[in-house]
Amino acid sequence: MIINGREYEFADVSLILGGRDVCGLRGISYKEKQEKELLYGKGNKPLSIQKGNIGYEGEMKLTQSELETLILAAKASTGRSSILGLSMNAVVCYGNPLQDPAAVMTTDRLYGIQFTENAKALNQGDKFMEISLPFICTDIQYNVGN
């Protein structure tokens, strides 16, 4: 979305995960998808497109210190030190009216997030650890309140 002739940039993104502003956010992506299949009958061309289940998935890229915070939350809520047992909601906001009063704020809500993997990796020469956490969720609402 163009704000006064410019696109959103990463500095305009905020992630509230489990009620907490995530400062160590390095990237986020999410999508909705639906199973679709061509229906064939007489002849060799499809008659229609049949629709199936809708699903939601994404990935967060966080710093290692943010992962450790999630692990502490998992210990407090599940008694285990694995984030795979967590279920939480997130709010992703684009735009920063504090920096630019004319900026348009766009808000997406992600419900029932559960992480599907938890892996760490660090290579020689890295200055910090970036963790990629794939997730699935139960619903995504785009442009909430707009």
C-alpha positions in Angstrom: 0.0 0.0 0.0 1.3 3.4 -0.9 1.6 5.9 2.0 2.0 9.4 0.6 3.6 8.0 -2.5 5.8 5.4 -0.7 5.4 1.7 0.1 5.6 0.1 3.5 9.2 -0.7 4.6 10.4 -3.1 7.3 10.8 -0.3 9.7 6.9 0.2 9.5 6.2 -3.4 10.7 5.3 -4.3 14.3 4.5 -7.8 15.6 2.6 -8.3 18.8 2.9 -12.0 19.7 1.1 -13.4 22.8 0.5 -9.8 23.9 4.2 -8.8 23.7 5.9 -6.4 21.2 8.5 -8.5 19.5 11.6 -6.3 19.1 13.8 -9.1 17.7 11.6 -9.6 14.6 13.8 -10.1 11.5 11.0 -11.2 9.1 7.5 -12.5 8.8 5.4 -14.1 6.2 1.9 -15.6 6.2 -0.7 -16.8 3.8 -4.0 -18.4 3.3 -4.5 -21.1 0.8 -7.4 -23.3 -0.4 -7.4 -26.7 -2.0 -8.8 -26.5 -5.5 -9.2 -29.2 -8.1 -10.5 -29.3 -11.7 -13.7 -31.3 -12.1 -13.8 -33.3 -15.4 -16.8 -34.9 -17.1 -17.6 -35.6 -20.7 -14.7 -34.5 -23.0 -11.2 -33.5 -22.0 -11.8 -29.9 -20.7 -12.7 -29.2 -17.1 -16.4 -28.5 -16.3 -15.7 -26.5 -13.1 -13.3 -25.9 -10.2 -14.1 -27.6 -7.0 -13.0 -26.0 -3.7 -11.8 -27.8 -0.6 -10.3 -26.9 2.8 -8.8 -23.5 3.6 -5.5 -23.4 5.5 -3.2 -20.8 7.0 0.6 -20.9 7.5 3.6 -18.7 7.8 7.0 -18.2 9.1 8.6 -15.8 11.6 12.3 -14.9 11.7 13.4 -13.9 15.1 16.6 -13.3 17.0 17.8 -16.0 19.4 16.9 -13.8 22.4 13.3 -13.7 21.2 13.3 -17.5 20.9 14.6 -17.8 24.5 11.7 -15.5 25.6 9.2 -17.9 23.9 10.9 -20.9 25.6 10.4 -19.2 29.0 6.7 -18.6 28.1 6.4 -22.3 27.1 7.9 -23.4 30.5 5.5 -21.1 32.3 2.4 -22.3 30.5 3.1 -26.0 29.6 5.9 -27.0 32.0 8.0 -28.0 29.0 10.9 -26.1 27.4 9.5 -26.6 23.9 7.7 -23.9 22.0 5.9 -26.6 20.0 3.2 -26.7 22.7 2.4 -23.0 22.6 -0.8 -21.6 21.1 -1.0 -17.8 20.7 -2.5 -15.0 18.7 -0.6 -12.3 16.9 -1.2 -8.8 15.5 0.9 -7.6 12.6 0.7 -3.8 12.0 2.0 -2.0 9.0 2.6 1.8 9.2 3.8 4.0 11.9 1.6 7.0 12.6 4.0 8.2 15.3 6.7 8.7 12.7 4.3 10.0 10.0 0.8 11.2 11.1 -0.5 10.8 7.6 0.5 7.2 7.5 -2.3 4.6 7.0 -2.2 1.8 9.6 -3.0 -1.6 8.3 -3.6 -4.4 10.9 -3.7 -8.2 10.3 -4.7 -10.7 13.0 -3.4 -14.2 13.2 -5.3 -16.6 15.5 -4.3 -19.8 17.1 -0.6 -19.8 16.0 1.3 -23.0 16.7 4.9 -23.5 15.7 5.6 -26.6 13.6 9.5 -26.6 13.9 12.1 -25.3 16.3 15.7 -25.4 15.0 18.8 -23.4 15.8 21.8 -22.9 13.5 24.8 -20.7 13.7 27.8 -20.4 11.3 31.3 -19.2 11.7 31.3 -15.4 11.1 27.7 -14.9 12.1 27.2 -11.8 14.3 23.9 -13.1 15.7 21.6 -16.1 15.5 18.4 -15.8 13.3 15.8 -18.4 14.0 13.2 -19.3 11.4 10.0 -20.6 13.0 7.4 -22.0 10.6 3.8 -22.0 11.9 0.3 -22.9 11.2 -2.8 -21.0 12.5 -6.5 -21.3 12.6 -7.4 -18.0 10.9 -6.0 -14.8 9.4 -8.0 -11.6 9.2 -6.6 -9.0 6.9 -7.0 -5.3 7.3 -8.9 -5.5 10.6 -10.6 -2.2 11.4 -9.9 -0.7 8.0 
